[in-house]
Amino acid sequence: MAEPEWLTRLYDMNRRAEAGGGEERVNAQHKKGKLTARERIERLLDPGTFQELDKFVAHRATGFGMEKNTALGDGVVTGYGRVNGRLTYLFAHDFTVLGGSLGETFGKKIVKVMDLALRNGAPVVGLNDSGGARIQEGVVSLAAYTEIFFRNTLASGVVPQISVIAGPSAGGTVYSPALTDVVIMVKGISNMFITGPDVVKAALGQDVTLEELGGSAVHTKKSGVAHFMAEDEAESFRLVRRLLTYLPQNNSELPPHIEPRDSPSRTDAWLRGAAPSDPYDVRAVVRNVVDDGEFLEFHAEWAQNICVGLARLDGYSTGIVANQPLYLSGALDIDSSDKAARFVRFCDAFNIPIVTLVDVPGYMPGVELEHGGIIRHGAKLLYAYCESTVPKVTVITRKAYGGAYCAMGSKYGRADLNFAWPTAEIAVMGPEAAVNIIFRKEIEKAEDKAKETERLLADYREKMANPYVAAGRGIVDEVIDPAETRPKLIAALSSLRNKSEFRPSKKHGNIPL
Ligand code: HXC
């Protein structure tokens, strides 16, 4: 039987929509080392699960030669599918149509999937590859962006939002990813910038390449805009899939439990030597403690004096926040406070318990830091811990000094259970600084200044710089053998599984941004 005309028409329409900007532009996309929007979706989702929406939507703009552009889909592919069997909404910019630039109908398509994701409580993944606001559509394009930013804000803390940057992300296209929970940039093909090199040259006379201005190295190492740099697109999709395994579908659910190969009672004597060996890599401690040594570190190359990421303990998704003695001795500065504060709030929003490993000599001193607003930024971390209500367990491994002690998941910042290794030193400041302040006159008067300083230091360490003063007051709940950190954390988190804790109701707080 001959194919009915209506079926032929449907096939034709589908073929037209799937052609995007046409063969030549698809080839150009491949030549730039980039996959097309549809190839990306196919690789990201579970095979055969993509359900496309608004495939035949076309732009409605006139003027500036827009009548000539008859592509169906209007430069963005949208819909839903499954990631590891779980419902996920997504959109993928199609750079082959008008450079993936965003106009009225393009914006409406994205808003539709975001609204569906919110109503149905499922994550949104955005695959970005766009020249920004569609210049030919003027203010309509700016309005469309703002509708998206509004949805990003509504969805923030309700459903996970993940952005992959797999091409240019110019002008308006940066702010939607910036409002999402996680930004992944693909090495070599992605950049994010508000104003391009031409504008920078015209305004400031500076010559700068796109890569230097906003390439993946810039945003994963310097600005902190992006959380991950993927080696290639395939890795970026693997990362999205892995990341989603740690997250709930929405803020009213718990993250999935994934059976570990590791034993919950595993102890490790290696940890006994970890903290006293200075400097040590805290990531080795984290990997040692968590299930199967698997740790998904966020912002691994930015603000490295603090280390944050997701892992599992006895199969339960857990956020890790740990000072990193390898960088700046683990002291807190502006960027590390911002990094950790944002991560704590991310975990709190999505019902992920937080384990904090403390080894911090304090907040960083210095004119530059004070003038840069370390007070304002440091306060964010205090705020984030104090407002969070997920289960929180803290282990002080070595130094916990001053305001940084208070900020890093301390007892009265409302961590539920606080442990210390026997190597912990908890005090207002380190012994050297403390002795020089409180015994300055005595040291000056002493015949043998060095000997007197040594005696006072030993006395201070004995009285203050150990965990037993804190444990004697109940500020530390237990001093533990480092080898037992994993089973202790698992038992603690298990006891907190049904925790419920309330804060006064309010419109929202006023975190010092
Ligand atoms: C309309 C655009 C476009 C845009 C690119 N194109 N950006 N069309 N509006 N914003 C078109 C190009 O004209 C070209 O069409 C096609 O897309 C491919 O672009 P190329 O330049 O050939 O590609 P490439 O060399 O890879 O460079 C990509 C690029 C560059 C780096 C993104 O196109 C670029 O710099 N675009 C402008 C970026 C920008 O400044 N955007 C900000 C807009 S203002 P043809 O037909 O010639 O092949 C903004 C403010 C919003 O977004 C604020 C909201 C808060």
Residues whose N, C-alpha, C, O or C-beta is under 5 A from the ligand:
A	BS01	HXC	L98 G99 S101 S130 G131 G132 A133 R134 I135 Y145 P168 A170 G171 G172 T173 G196
